[in-house]
Amino acid sequence: MSLPILTLKSDRQRSLINRHPWVFSGAVKDLPKAETGDIIQVNDNKGQWLGYGFFDSRSEIVCKVFEYDNQDAIIDQAYWQLRLTQAYDMRKNLLDLSKTNCFRLVHAEGDSLPGMIADVYNTTIVLQILHKGTQNILEHIATSLHNLGFEFIYLKTKKSSKHIEGINLPQGWLGKEGIPIVSVKENGLAYEVDIENGQKTGFFLDQRDNRFLLRNYSKNKSVLNAFCYTGGFSVSALRGGATNITSVDISKSAVEQCDRNIVENFDGDAPSLSIAADCFDYLREMESGKFDVIVLDPPAFAKHARAVPQASRGYKDINMLAIQKIKPGGIIFTFSCSKNIDTVLFRKIVFGAGADAKRSVRIIHQLTQGIDHPINIYHPEGEYLKGLVLYVE
Ligand SMILES: C[S@@+](CC[C@H](N)C(=O)[O-])C[C@H]1O[C@@H](n2cnc3c(N)ncnc32)[C@H](O)[C@@H]1O
């Protein structure tokens, strides 16, 4: 295929040879004659083909590479169909789709498809377009998704993508209109997902395995689900046999949906209390020894690198309060989904929280995002969800 060519500097091509998908502007010897969003070819300093990617003249990351293997690839409808089919095949192989019909079908760089997130909610796809390049191939993506059997596509582009990437796609249905509140199941439990007004694409699909693990620790336990959103962990704890669940979130609509999800699964008989409140206040005011199990799944406190110190204090505060107040022999599921706080730093923060609470704390599980949010081994930046399960003496 004859495409505009970007040539790398000889001393800056190693990371691309190692399949890191981003080309930074400082690594470029010759820029291609191309517009932002165009598909370009990336060559090494000697003119050898290295890959194909999406160009962006305005960004520090001038190219995001999506093809490293096939120089002869013709990047057309059939190409994108194959790439999406491969992503779907992976999920079909690894997930039990008879019990789970909501999952991430495309996880951007994690699937070597930068600029694109596609989440499946039964027969509806919620699509996030994060790069001009994927905006340009939107028709191919939509055709491919329909060919895979998904009936409805809802476009939900992040505000930041509109500002930073210049994406100009309106939020809404692409083609045939579906239903904005979709009923799904995850590991056999039922949830309603508001794809239009809910957070992210509607549901925090990345926590599926961790919610399932909570079932093992909930039998005959009193459980607090802090930052509960629509109650994924709450429903799982009840299914695991919790004696009671308290769910807290600052969003009133999320808490109301949490209640509806509990009723849907347990016919309104569940020992459940849902509260719209700030979890920092709730944890501060909560009496000691009330809960055997506490889940802490806050939003990303560190959206930028410069927010890390303040975010670290936030994570430390909630963890310290939970460790101080949990019943002896209690279990804490604690998470951070901030990209800018890595596994080592997160563990240090929880270490500091334990030390300040002056209790013996042991790590019994180390958790991450679900298998449908794979981490491309060449792109470690894709690892964002970190979790620890703590046993507090
Ligand atoms: C990562 S989501 C939790 C996802 C949830 N664990 C699940 O499995 O669906 C974070 C939640 O924290 C809530 N939130 C943000 N700030 C909060 C605060 N200060 N107090 C309580 N909830 C807060 C958001 O409304 C959001 O629902």
The ligand as an SDF file (V2000), in Angstrom:
LIG
                    3D

 27 29  0  0  0  0  0  0  0  0999 V2000
  -15.1360    3.8780   39.9180 C   0  0  0  0  0  0  0  0  0  0  0  0
  -16.7890    4.3100   40.2370 S   0  0  0  0  0  0  0  0  0  0  0  0
  -17.3370    2.9600   41.2160 C   0  0  0  0  0  0  0  0  0  0  0  0
  -17.7690    1.7670   40.4060 C   0  0  0  0  0  0  0  0  0  0  0  0
  -18.4660    0.6990   41.2010 C   0  0  0  0  0  0  0  0  0  0  0  0
  -17.5900    0.1270   42.2010 N   0  0  0  0  0  0  0  0  0  0  0  0
  -19.0110   -0.4120   40.3180 C   0  0  0  0  0  0  0  0  0  0  0  0
  -18.5780   -1.5680   40.4610 O   0  0  0  0  0  0  0  0  0  0  0  0
  -19.8670   -0.1220   39.4730 O   0  0  0  0  0  0  0  0  0  0  0  0
  -16.6300    5.6110   41.3800 C   0  0  0  0  0  0  0  0  0  0  0  0
  -17.9130    6.1480   41.9780 C   0  0  0  0  0  0  0  0  0  0  0  0
  -17.5680    7.0980   42.9890 O   0  0  0  0  0  0  0  0  0  0  0  0
  -18.5810    8.0950   43.0330 C   0  0  0  0  0  0  0  0  0  0  0  0
  -18.0060    9.2310   43.7750 N   0  0  0  0  0  0  0  0  0  0  0  0
  -17.1440   10.1640   43.3420 C   0  0  0  0  0  0  0  0  0  0  0  0
  -16.7600   10.9620   44.3630 N   0  0  0  0  0  0  0  0  0  0  0  0
  -17.4140   10.5050   45.4720 C   0  0  0  0  0  0  0  0  0  0  0  0
  -17.4250   10.8930   46.8220 C   0  0  0  0  0  0  0  0  0  0  0  0
  -16.6860   11.8970   47.2620 N   0  0  0  0  0  0  0  0  0  0  0  0
  -18.2110   10.2020   47.6790 N   0  0  0  0  0  0  0  0  0  0  0  0
  -18.9840    9.1880   47.2310 C   0  0  0  0  0  0  0  0  0  0  0  0
  -18.9880    8.7610   45.9570 N   0  0  0  0  0  0  0  0  0  0  0  0
  -18.2090    9.4140   45.0870 C   0  0  0  0  0  0  0  0  0  0  0  0
  -18.9620    8.3050   41.6020 C   0  0  0  0  0  0  0  0  0  0  0  0
  -20.2960    8.8300   41.5360 O   0  0  0  0  0  0  0  0  0  0  0  0
  -18.8370    6.8730   41.0370 C   0  0  0  0  0  0  0  0  0  0  0  0
  -20.1000    6.2630   41.0720 O   0  0  0  0  0  0  0  0  0  0  0  0
  1  2  1  0
  2  3  1  0
  2 10  1  0
  3  4  1  0
  4  5  1  0
  5  6  1  0
  5  7  1  0
  7  8  2  0
  7  9  1  0
 10 11  1  0
 11 12  1  0
 11 26  1  0
 12 13  1  0
 13 14  1  0
 13 24  1  0
 14 15  1  0
 14 23  1  0
 15 16  2  0
 16 17  1  0
 17 18  1  0
 17 23  2  0
 18 19  1  0
 18 20  2  0
 20 21  1  0
 21 22  2  0
 22 23  1  0
 24 25  1  0
 24 26  1  0
 26 27  1  0
M  CHG  2   2   1   9  -1
M  END
$$$$
